Structure formats: structure tokens, C-alpha cells
Amino acid sequence: MPKQPSDPVEVIDSHGYRTVVPLSDLDRTVEITGAGKLIANLFGTEQSSKCHACGQTLEEAKESGLMGCAACYEFIYPLYASWISAKSNSGD
């Protein structure tokens, strides 16, 4: 599913501080014109089984039941939620 302007994006500054902002605010947050459009184009249709921010995999999330960072909710949570739904529907 393509990224929407309200979708969250994790930003890490040069000091290692992390924040999550809506994609629509990314240009202003990082002070780079076009950053939001670039991110949307890079990750807009990709559904990944690995978080691009922290590297946690879908398999690790299945084992622990936890997401590794805020960005995991964007990258692997949709697949994790589908897995949980299928698992509960199968009665396992």
C-alpha cells in the first residue's frame, strides 16, 4: 500500500535522538525539500518482512510478540497483524 501523508516516518538525528513524524511533515523536520516524496517513492509499495530502521524480522516479531522500534509498525506490523489474524482464525 502506498504511503499516505499521515503515515509515520521515524527520524534519527546526528545525536541519535529518534522521533516519529507524519510523512507530510518530513520536509520541514529534516529541512530537505522533497524528502517526504523521496521516502514515499522508495518505500511506497514495498511490504517488507524486515524493519529498515532496526533490522528486526517478521520471524523475530512472531517469536517475541514485540516490535523492535517505532518504524517496525510501518514495515513489519501489517504482515504480523495478518499472521496473528490467520493464526486466531485457524484455532492455533
N, C-alpha and C positions, 0 to 999 in steps of 0.2 A: 504494500500500500504506500503511495507517495506521501512524503512528509507534508504536513499541513502547517500553516503559520503559527498555530498554537502549540505544536508539538515541542516537547522539551529537548534541549540540547545541553550536554554537560560541557562546561568551560573550565579549563585549568590554567591559571596564570603562571607567570615565571617564578613565583614564590611557592607554587604547589597548592595554592588555595583553589578549591573547587566550588562551583556554583552551577545551578541549572537554570537556564533562561528559555523563554519561548523562542522558537526559531525566528519569529518575526522581529525579535529584539537583538539578534546576534550581531548584526552590523554595528549597532550602536554600542553594544557591550564590548566587542573586541576592537572597535574603531577601524574596521576594514570594510569598505564599501563592497558589497557583493558576497560577503562571507556566507550569509544565510542562503543565498541562491546556490552557491558552490556546494555547501553541505547537502542541501536538498537534492542537487543533481548527483552527488557522489553516493548518497545513501537512500535516495528517494524510493527505489523499488526493491532494494535488497532486503531479504529477510535472512538473517544470519543465525547460525547456531552457536556463535561465539561473540562475546561483547567486544566491540572495537576499542573500548576505553580501558577495561581492566583485564580482558582476556578470559574471563570465566566462560565456560562452555555450558551448553544446554545440559549435557550429562552431569556436570558438577551441580547445577541447579536442581536437577532431578534427585540427586543423591542427598543434598543438604536441605533442600526446600527453601533456600535463601538466594537472593540476588547478591552479586558481589559489589555493585555500586549503583548509583542512580541511573547511569546510562544503560545498565542491564535491562531496565524496564522498557527501554526503547528497542534494544537489539534482540534480546532472547526471551523476554517475558511473553510476547504473543505466542511463541511456539510452546513455551512452558505451560501457559494457560490452556492451550489446545490439548496438550498431553494430559493435564490434570482432568480436563473435561472428559476426554476419551476414557481415561482410567476410571473415573467415577461412574461413567455410563456402562462400562463393562462389568462393574461389580467387583473389581480387584481391590 
